[in-house]
Amino acid sequence: MNFFDRLHDRIRTVDSVVSVGLDPDPSRIPAHLQEHDLPRWAFNRRIIDATHEHAAVYKPNAAFYEDPDGWRALEETIAYAHGKDVPVLLDAKRADIGNTTRQYAEMLETVDAITVNPYMGRDSLQPFLADEESGVFILCRTSNPGGADIQDLELETGEPVYERVAALADLWNDNDNVGLVVGATKPEELEELREQVPELPFLVPGVGAQGGDAEAAVEYGLADGVGLVNSSRGIIFAGEEQGEEFAHASGQAAKRLKKRLNQYRE
């Protein structure tokens, strides 16, 4: 079974398309966890305990772990999530050339899926695409305002860059392991991209703190019921003012998001 087959089963098991972003900003970790050997791991463990029944996947962002203690915390987090039968999608946005991108792709030995950046073309993604068992989510239309600086540029064909990226991703999907990252902040673009690539699952960020369109995220983000809608800060910091009870609030936030999204699932 490849990643999207496993994800399909996970979505059915927990009746959820919620991706929980594990972005443990050290400045926002509760004070009672700061004295732990690995505060980010201590924080993530409690989040996972509180949310795993509602999570289709966990999505740690590599930026919050790129130091020695951070990588240790990430390793513990991945193992613990797998122990709860939850896949892990590393939000790393990796890609490069030659042996560098091959080295980046070795992370797929540890996680189940990864995000990648297509700016350098197919050869920069080939080691990821060649891994038949892992998921590869290609950045396509991001939810940040500055994404328009490049993604909206019109090509000679009349199509914007992000539509060309979607078309290329579809061509690169020889192993049925490719998805797209498409933000929820512009639902009309979600709809257009779904029409263009009907079979590619989307990872849809922007529904939580960024206020994206939940209905559009579900209606256009899923391909045959498979896709992910991510919330990071809106879940993991839902109990930021509740001290030692923070994780309970995170669990309730994940449950609410699952219920909200399930209104729009068939």
N, C-alpha and C positions, 0 to 999 in steps of 0.2 A: 504494500500500500504506500502510495506517495503522500506527501504532506496534505494535499487537498482532500484525498480520501479519508485520511485520519481526522482532518478538521471537520469534514462532513459528519463523521461518527460522533465527534465531540459535541458539535452543535446539536445533534439529535439527543444526545445523552443529557445535556443540561438545559436544552430548549433555550439556547441563548446564542447570539452573535456578538456578544460584548467582548471586546479586547480591553483588558485592564493594563494601562501603561504604568510600568514600574519605574518612575523617575524620581528617586529619593533625594531631592535637593537637601544637602546636609544642613542648610540653614533653617529648614522647616521640619526636621525630624524632632519629635517631642523630646523635651529635656530629660525625661526619665530613661531614655534610650541612649543618650549621648555618652554615657560611661561604659557602654558595652565595647567589647573588643572590635566588633564590626557593626557600628550603628546602622549602616544602610541595610545590612543583612537582617539585623534584629527588627528593623522597621518592615522590610519586605516580608519576613516570615509571618508577622502579625497580619499584614494586609492579605497575604495568601490564605491564611487560616480563615479570615473573615469573608473572603470573596470567591473562593474557588468553586463553590456550588453555582455561581452565576457567570463564571468566566469561560469563554470558548478558547481563549488564549491569553497568555501574559506577554506583554511587549515592553521589555526593558530597553531604555534608550542608552546606547553605549556611552554617551557623553557624561553620564552621571557615575561612571565606573572606571574612568581612564586614569587610574593611579593604582599602586600596588594593593592597598587595602580594598579599593573598589573592585578590582578583578577578582579578588578572593570573595568579596560579597556577592558578586555576580555569579561565580561558580556555585556558591551555596544556594543562591536563589534559583538557579536553573535546576539543580538537583532536587530541590524541595518542590518546585512546581511539577516536575516530572513525577515525583512521588505522589502527587495528588492527581496524576493522570491528565495534567493540563499541558498542552504544547507551549513552546516558547518561541516567540518571534523576536529576533534581535533587531532593533531599529538602529542600524549602523550606517546606512547610506554609503556603503563601500563600493569601490570600483577603482581600478588602476590598470596598469599594463604589465605584461610579462609575469615574472616571478612574484611581483608585488601583489597582483590580484589573486594569484594562486595561493599566496600566503593568507590573504584576507579570507578566501573561500574555505580555508581549513576550519574556520569557526563553525561551519556547518556540521562538523563532527560532534559538536556539543549542543547546538540549538537545532530547532526544527525548521526554521525559516529565517529569512533575513531581508532587509530592505537594501536596495542598490540604486546607484545613480547612473543613468544611461548617457551622461554627457560625453563620455569618451568612446561611445560606440560599442558594437557587439563584442569585439575582442576583449574589451575590458570587463565584460560580464560572463565570458564563456565558461570559466571554471564554476561559476554559480549555476548557470543554465545547464551544464553537463551533469550536475548532481540530481539524478532522477528522483531521489527520495525526499529532497528538501524543497521548501517553498521559496520562491524568489519574487519579491514585490518590487516592481520597478517604479521609481518616482515618475509621475506623469503630470498631474495637476495638483499642486500643493495648496494648502488652505491659507498660507500667509499672504498678505497683500503684495509683498515684493515678488511673489512668484510670477506676476504678470510681466516683470521686466524682461524675462526671456521666454517664458512659456506661451505668452500671448503673441509673440512676434509672428507676422504673417510670412509664410514661405512663398516662393514663386508660383507654387501650385494653388495658392489661395488659402491653404489650410494653416492653422496656427501650429506652432512647434509642439504643443502638448498633444494634438491629434496625431501628428506624425509619430510621436513617441508611442502612442497607443497602437498604431498600425504596425510599427516595428516590433513591439512586444508580442503582438499576435503572431507575427512571422517567426519570432524566436522561440515560440512555445512548442518546440518539437517534443518535449518530454512531459507536457501537460503539468508543468510545475511553476508557471508564471502567473502572477497577479499584478495589479496596478495599485499604486497609492493615488487616490483621488479624494480631495478634500470635500467636506460637506457644506462649505460656505457659499458655493455657487451651484444650487441644485439643477439649474438648466444645463450646466456643463456635465454634471453627472449623467443626466438623461441622454445627452448627445453622445457621450462616450459609451454608455451602455448599448446604444443602438449600433455604434461602430464596432464594438468588440463584445458581442453577446455572451461569449463563453468564458471570459476572463473574470475571476473573482476580484473584487476590490477590497482594499484596506482603506477605510474611510475615517480619517481623523477630523477633528474640528467640531464634534458634536457636544463636547463637554464645555470647558471654559471658553471656547471660541464661539459658541452659540450657533453651530451649524444646524442644518435642517435634518432632523431625525427621520422624518417620513421619507424624504428623498434618499437619505443614506441607505435605508432598507430597501426601498422600491427599486433603486437603480444600482445599489452596491452589491447585491447578491446575484450570483449566477447559479441557477438550479439550486437555490437555497444556501449556497456557500459564499461566504464573504464575512468581513469583520467591520465592526464599527467601534472605534477606539475612544476611550476617555481616560485621561491620565490624572491631571490635577483635580478634576471634578469628583473623582472617586478616592484617590489615595489621601487627599488632604481635606476630605469632607468633614472630618472630625478634628481639624487642626486646633480648635479652641477647647477641646474636650479632654485634654491631658491623657491619662492612661486609658481612657475609654475611646481613643481615636479610631481604633480598628472597627469597633462596632458600627460607627457612623459610616465608615468606608463600605462595610458589608451592606448596609441599608442603601447606600448610594448605588452600588452595583446592582442590587436587586431592583431598585426603582428604574434604572436605565434599562435593564433587561425587560421589565414589564412595559416600559414606554416603547421600546423598539418592537416588541412582540405584537403590539397593536397593528403593525403594518406588515407583518410577515404573513404569507399565505399558509 
